């Protein structure tokens, strides 16, 4: 499944994962502007845990306020980013596209 992990060292990072299985992803300085190593799992979360993860992310980096609009699958990443333990919100590419298209349709 292709997903976006939000606030990976301040970035939205696209990765391919299998739900519930450990993975490791490396983004080079040339690709991401800085070296980023992500290792952990993406899993389903309860609504309460997902909401808490989103609010914690926004408290750390207010640039991510738009992720409050995520209403589809409640996914989170648990693991390490550059060796630092994190829990971050995740959105599938499909859910992102649906959310984006709904916004576009409303504007018309």
MDTraj code that builds the backbone (N, CA, C; nanometers):
import mdtraj as md
import numpy as np

residues = "UNK UNK UNK UNK UNK UNK UNK UNK UNK UNK UNK UNK UNK UNK UNK UNK UNK UNK UNK UNK UNK UNK UNK UNK UNK UNK UNK UNK UNK UNK UNK UNK UNK UNK UNK UNK UNK UNK UNK UNK UNK UNK UNK UNK UNK UNK UNK UNK UNK UNK UNK UNK UNK UNK UNK UNK UNK UNK UNK UNK UNK UNK UNK UNK UNK UNK UNK UNK UNK UNK UNK UNK UNK UNK UNK UNK UNK UNK UNK UNK UNK UNK UNK UNK UNK UNK UNK UNK UNK UNK UNK UNK UNK UNK UNK UNK UNK UNK UNK UNK UNK UNK UNK UNK UNK UNK UNK UNK".split()
xyz = np.array([
    [0.0847, -0.1158, 0.0000],
    [0.0000, 0.0000, 0.0000],
    [0.0902, 0.1233, 0.0000],
    [0.0568, 0.2200, -0.0836],
    [0.1320, 0.3450, -0.0868],
    [0.0661, 0.4433, 0.0091],
    [0.1508, 0.5062, 0.0925],
    [0.0998, 0.5971, 0.1949],
    [0.1869, 0.7222, 0.2042],
    [0.1290, 0.8246, 0.2648],
    [0.2039, 0.9425, 0.3065],
    [0.2194, 0.9334, 0.4575],
    [0.3414, 0.9514, 0.5070],
    [0.3649, 0.9642, 0.6502],
    [0.3895, 1.1128, 0.6739],
    [0.3105, 1.1722, 0.7626],
    [0.3166, 1.3161, 0.7852],
    [0.4133, 1.3530, 0.8973],
    [0.4878, 1.4620, 0.8758],
    [0.5827, 1.5211, 0.9707],
    [0.7039, 1.4319, 0.9973],
    [0.7542, 1.3712, 0.8921],
    [0.8793, 1.2952, 0.9010],
    [0.9920, 1.3976, 0.8949],
    [1.0412, 1.4362, 1.0101],
    [1.1439, 1.5392, 1.0174],
    [1.0986, 1.6647, 0.9424],
    [0.9682, 1.6976, 0.9581],
    [0.9102, 1.8166, 0.8965],
    [0.8579, 1.7971, 0.7558],
    [0.8695, 1.6767, 0.7004],
    [0.8280, 1.6502, 0.5630],
    [0.7102, 1.5537, 0.5569],
    [0.6368, 1.5579, 0.4473],
    [0.5396, 1.4545, 0.4144],
    [0.6128, 1.3570, 0.3236],
    [0.6222, 1.2324, 0.3662],
    [0.7062, 1.1355, 0.2966],
    [0.6222, 1.0216, 0.2402],
    [0.6270, 1.0017, 0.1070],
    [0.5562, 0.8885, 0.0471],
    [0.6404, 0.7617, 0.0581],
    [0.5773, 0.6549, 0.1046],
    [0.6461, 0.5257, 0.1141],
    [0.5490, 0.4144, 0.0763],
    [0.6042, 0.2998, 0.0434],
    [0.5222, 0.1815, 0.0185],
    [0.5416, 0.0863, 0.1361],
    [0.4303, 0.0432, 0.1952],
    [0.4351, -0.0425, 0.3136],
    [0.3317, -0.1533, 0.3018],
    [0.3491, -0.2541, 0.3851],
    [0.2450, -0.3540, 0.4051],
    [0.1950, -0.3334, 0.5473],
    [0.0667, -0.3116, 0.5604],
    [0.0043, -0.2821, 0.6888],
    [0.0449, -0.3854, 0.7936],
    [0.0985, -0.3370, 0.9066],
    [0.1334, -0.4229, 1.0184],
    [0.2691, -0.4915, 1.0091],
    [0.3401, -0.4743, 0.8963],
    [0.4707, -0.5385, 0.8821],
    [0.5835, -0.4358, 0.8931],
    [0.6925, -0.4716, 0.9602],
    [0.8047, -0.3784, 0.9738],
    [0.8642, -0.3434, 0.8374],
    [0.9109, -0.2196, 0.8246],
    [0.9772, -0.1765, 0.7023],
    [1.0866, -0.0762, 0.7368],
    [1.1766, -0.0563, 0.6406],
    [1.2809, 0.0447, 0.6535],
    [1.2845, 0.1216, 0.5222],
    [1.2923, 0.2534, 0.5317],
    [1.2944, 0.3400, 0.4141],
    [1.4037, 0.4436, 0.4333],
    [1.4824, 0.4633, 0.3295],
    [1.5900, 0.5622, 0.3345],
    [1.5678, 0.6615, 0.2215],
    [1.5750, 0.7899, 0.2548],
    [1.5659, 0.8966, 0.1559],
    [1.6979, 0.9734, 0.1624],
    [1.7647, 0.9838, 0.0486],
    [1.8963, 1.0478, 0.0459],
    [1.8847, 1.1995, 0.0556],
    [1.9951, 1.2629, 0.0847],
    [1.9994, 1.4092, 0.0910],
    [1.9609, 1.4695, -0.0434],
    [2.0011, 1.4062, -0.1526],
    [1.9672, 1.4564, -0.2861],
    [1.8167, 1.4519, -0.3109],
    [1.7504, 1.3454, -0.2637],
    [1.6070, 1.3280, -0.2862],
    [1.5216, 1.4127, -0.1916],
    [1.5615, 1.4219, -0.0668],
    [1.4784, 1.4850, 0.0361],
    [1.5345, 1.6153, 0.0924],
    [1.6531, 1.6541, 0.0505],
    [1.7139, 1.7743, 0.1060],
    [1.7938, 1.7471, 0.2323],
    [1.7762, 1.6287, 0.2869],
    [1.8528, 1.5812, 0.4030],
    [1.8343, 1.4295, 0.4104],
    [1.9262, 1.3625, 0.4738],
    [1.9182, 1.2167, 0.4891],
    [1.8072, 1.1834, 0.5878],
    [1.7174, 1.0937, 0.5486],
    [1.6099, 1.0505, 0.6371],
    [1.6030, 0.8983, 0.6341],
    [1.6000, 0.8389, 0.7537],
    [1.5844, 0.6942, 0.7667],
    [1.4612, 0.6702, 0.8539],
    [1.3673, 0.5955, 0.7967],
    [1.2422, 0.5636, 0.8666],
    [1.2394, 0.4126, 0.8867],
    [1.2121, 0.3684, 1.0093],
    [1.1959, 0.2258, 1.0337],
    [1.0889, 0.2041, 1.1391],
    [0.9958, 0.1138, 1.1067],
    [0.8865, 0.0859, 1.1988],
    [0.7737, 0.0161, 1.1269],
    [0.6500, 0.0402, 1.1736],
    [0.5323, -0.0203, 1.1115],
    [0.4234, 0.0844, 1.0937],
    [0.3362, 0.0596, 0.9974],
    [0.2130, 0.1357, 0.9816],
    [0.1009, 0.0409, 1.0213],
    [0.0122, 0.0896, 1.1075],
    [-0.0966, 0.0038, 1.1562],
    [-0.2252, 0.0841, 1.1717],
    [-0.3355, 0.0114, 1.1810],
    [-0.4645, 0.0750, 1.2085],
    [-0.4655, 0.1238, 1.3526],
    [-0.5359, 0.2341, 1.3759],
    [-0.5459, 0.2912, 1.5099],
    [-0.6922, 0.3149, 1.5433],
    [-0.7209, 0.3238, 1.6714],
    [-0.8559, 0.3620, 1.7131],
    [-0.8760, 0.5101, 1.6808],
    [-0.9992, 0.5531, 1.6772],
    [-1.0282, 0.6937, 1.6484],
    [-0.9619, 0.7849, 1.7513],
    [-0.9671, 0.7464, 1.8771],
    [-0.9065, 0.8263, 1.9838],
    [-0.7540, 0.8373, 1.9660],
    [-0.6885, 0.7248, 1.9405],
    [-0.5436, 0.7253, 1.9220],
    [-0.5045, 0.8050, 1.7974],
    [-0.5810, 0.7896, 1.6898],
    [-0.5529, 0.8614, 1.5655],
    [-0.5672, 1.0119, 1.5865],
    [-0.6748, 1.0529, 1.6523],
    [-0.6976, 1.1955, 1.6797],
    [-0.5861, 1.2517, 1.7666],
    [-0.5463, 1.1784, 1.8695],
    [-0.4380, 1.2221, 1.9578],
    [-0.3069, 1.2361, 1.8792],
    [-0.2799, 1.1409, 1.7891],
    [-0.1582, 1.1450, 1.7081],
    [-0.1588, 1.2664, 1.6150],
    [-0.2725, 1.2939, 1.5553],
    [-0.2839, 1.4126, 1.4686],
    [-0.2599, 1.5396, 1.5496],
    [-0.3247, 1.5518, 1.6637],
    [-0.3104, 1.6739, 1.7450],
    [-0.1677, 1.6901, 1.7979],
    [-0.1033, 1.5805, 1.8358],
    [0.0370, 1.5877, 1.8790],
    [0.1268, 1.6339, 1.7645],
    [0.0984, 1.5849, 1.6448],
    [0.1763, 1.6244, 1.5266],
    [0.1595, 1.7725, 1.4978],
    [0.0366, 1.8221, 1.5035],
    [0.0094, 1.9641, 1.4772],
    [0.0720, 2.0513, 1.5858],
    [0.0692, 2.0054, 1.7100],
    [0.1323, 2.0810, 1.8185],
    [0.2828, 2.0942, 1.7950],
    [0.3428, 1.9919, 1.7371],
    [0.4864, 1.9953, 1.7086],
    [0.5175, 2.0780, 1.5836],
    [0.4253, 2.0740, 1.4848],
    [0.4491, 2.1444, 1.3586],
    [0.3151, 2.1889, 1.3004],
    [0.2805, 2.3161, 1.3208],
    [0.1499, 2.3678, 1.2796],
    [0.1289, 2.3684, 1.1285],
    [0.2337, 2.3455, 1.0511],
    [0.2192, 2.3370, 0.9052],
    [0.1305, 2.2200, 0.8635],
    [0.1055, 2.1272, 0.9531],
    [0.0284, 2.0072, 0.9202],
    [-0.1186, 2.0164, 0.9624],
    [-0.1736, 2.1359, 0.9816],
    [-0.3138, 2.1515, 1.0245],
    [-0.4139, 2.0842, 0.9301],
    [-0.3830, 2.0791, 0.8010],
    [-0.4747, 2.0202, 0.7019],
    [-0.5008, 1.8723, 0.7275],
    [-0.4131, 1.8033, 0.8015],
    [-0.4360, 1.6600, 0.8229],
    [-0.5554, 1.6348, 0.9147],
    [-0.6078, 1.7386, 0.9767],
    [-0.7313, 1.7214, 1.0554],
    [-0.8470, 1.6768, 0.9664],
    [-0.8341, 1.6973, 0.8367],
    [-0.9395, 1.6622, 0.7415],
    [-0.9420, 1.5134, 0.7078],
    [-0.8449, 1.4378, 0.7520],
    [-0.8417, 1.2941, 0.7222],
    [-0.9578, 1.2269, 0.7950],
    [-1.0434, 1.1601, 0.7185],
    [-1.1591, 1.0933, 0.7791],
    [-1.1686, 0.9463, 0.7398],
    [-1.0824, 0.9011, 0.6512],
    [-1.0891, 0.7622, 0.6037],
    [-1.0173, 0.6707, 0.7020],
    [-0.9428, 0.5738, 0.6505],
    [-0.8720, 0.4789, 0.7367],
    [-0.7831, 0.5525, 0.8356],
    [-0.7897, 0.5120, 0.9596],
    [-0.7094, 0.5743, 1.0644],
    [-0.5822, 0.4936, 1.0812],
    [-0.4754, 0.5436, 1.0181],
    [-0.3470, 0.4752, 1.0186],
    [-0.2439, 0.5596, 1.0917],
    [-0.1548, 0.4910, 1.1611],
    [-0.0425, 0.5614, 1.2232],
    [0.0864, 0.4843, 1.1960],
    [0.1960, 0.5584, 1.1974],
    [0.3295, 0.5007, 1.1891],
    [0.3874, 0.5020, 1.3289],
    [0.4430, 0.3891, 1.3707],
    [0.5166, 0.3807, 1.4968],
    [0.6555, 0.3288, 1.4666],
    [0.7543, 0.4010, 1.5145],
    [0.8907, 0.3571, 1.4916],
    [0.9881, 0.4696, 1.5134],
    [1.0909, 0.4723, 1.4286],
    [1.1972, 0.5717, 1.4435],
    [1.2165, 0.6482, 1.3137],
    [1.2435, 0.7773, 1.3288],
    [1.2864, 0.8629, 1.2187],
    [1.4229, 0.9155, 1.2591],
    [1.5242, 0.8787, 1.1833],
    [1.6631, 0.9164, 1.2155],
    [1.6983, 0.8841, 1.3607],
    [1.6536, 0.7662, 1.4063],
    [1.6859, 0.7185, 1.5399],
    [1.5962, 0.7704, 1.6514],
    [1.5073, 0.8644, 1.6226],
    [1.4180, 0.9229, 1.7233],
    [1.2832, 0.8504, 1.7215],
    [1.2382, 0.8017, 1.8382],
    [1.1090, 0.7334, 1.8486],
    [0.9962, 0.8320, 1.8179],
    [0.9036, 0.7909, 1.7299],
    [0.7913, 0.8770, 1.6915],
    [0.6649, 0.7948, 1.6722],
    [0.5531, 0.8650, 1.6760],
    [0.4228, 0.8118, 1.6342],
    [0.3640, 0.9211, 1.5460],
    [0.3376, 0.8885, 1.4194],
    [0.2970, 0.9893, 1.3225],
    [0.1716, 0.9450, 1.2464],
    [0.0895, 1.0426, 1.2036],
    [-0.0287, 1.0083, 1.1243],
    [0.0107, 0.9669, 0.9824],
    [-0.0713, 0.8786, 0.9259],
    [-0.0472, 0.8231, 0.7933],
    [-0.1778, 0.8304, 0.7145],
    [-0.1655, 0.8531, 0.5834],
    [-0.2823, 0.8520, 0.4954],
    [-0.2456, 0.7770, 0.3680],
    [-0.3340, 0.6876, 0.3238],
    [-0.3072, 0.6149, 0.1997],
    [-0.3203, 0.7098, 0.0810],
    [-0.2493, 0.6783, -0.0271],
    [-0.2593, 0.7596, -0.1492],
    [-0.4053, 0.7654, -0.1949],
    [-0.4755, 0.6512, -0.1889],
    [-0.6146, 0.6473, -0.2334],
    [-0.7025, 0.7407, -0.1515],
    [-0.6853, 0.7373, -0.0192],
    [-0.7661, 0.8238, 0.0668],
    [-0.7304, 0.9711, 0.0449],
    [-0.6026, 0.9995, 0.0244],
    [-0.5607, 1.1365, -0.0048],
    [-0.6257, 1.1856, -0.1338],
    [-0.6239, 1.1022, -0.2375],
    [-0.6823, 1.1407, -0.3663],
    [-0.8317, 1.1672, -0.3522],
    [-0.9020, 1.0819, -0.2790],
    [-1.0463, 1.1022, -0.2572],
    [-1.0715, 1.2324, -0.1826],
    [-0.9915, 1.2592, -0.0807],
    [-1.0078, 1.3834, -0.0030],
    [-0.9814, 1.5044, -0.0911],
    [-0.8778, 1.4980, -0.1723],
    [-0.8431, 1.6077, -0.2621],
    [-0.9532, 1.6281, -0.3657],
    [-1.0024, 1.5205, -0.4260],
    [-1.1070, 1.5327, -0.5280],
    [-1.2359, 1.5879, -0.4683],
    [-1.2683, 1.5490, -0.3453],
    [-1.3876, 1.6052, -0.2809],
    [-1.3755, 1.7548, -0.2659],
    [-1.2553, 1.8047, -0.2300],
    [-1.2336, 1.9487, -0.2180],
    [-1.2508, 2.0171, -0.3526],
    [-1.1968, 1.9572, -0.4581],
    [-1.2066, 2.0157, -0.5918],
    [-1.3517, 2.0204, -0.6368],
    [-1.4269, 1.9138, -0.6139],
    [-1.5658, 1.9100, -0.6541],
    [-1.6486, 2.0123, -0.5791],
    [-1.6198, 2.0339, -0.4534],
    [-1.6925, 2.1337, -0.3750],
    [-1.6667, 2.2734, -0.4300],
    [-1.5450, 2.3010, -0.4745],
    [-1.5105, 2.4323, -0.5259],
    [-1.5818, 2.4640, -0.6563],
    [-1.6165, 2.3639, -0.7332],
    [-1.6838, 2.3875, -0.8609],
    [-1.8234, 2.4239, -0.8327],
])
top = md.Topology()
chain = top.add_chain()
for i, resn in enumerate(residues, 1):
    res = top.add_residue(resn, chain, resSeq=i)
    for name in ("N", "CA", "C"):
        top.add_atom(name, md.element.get_by_symbol(name[0]), res)
traj = md.Trajectory(xyz[None], top)
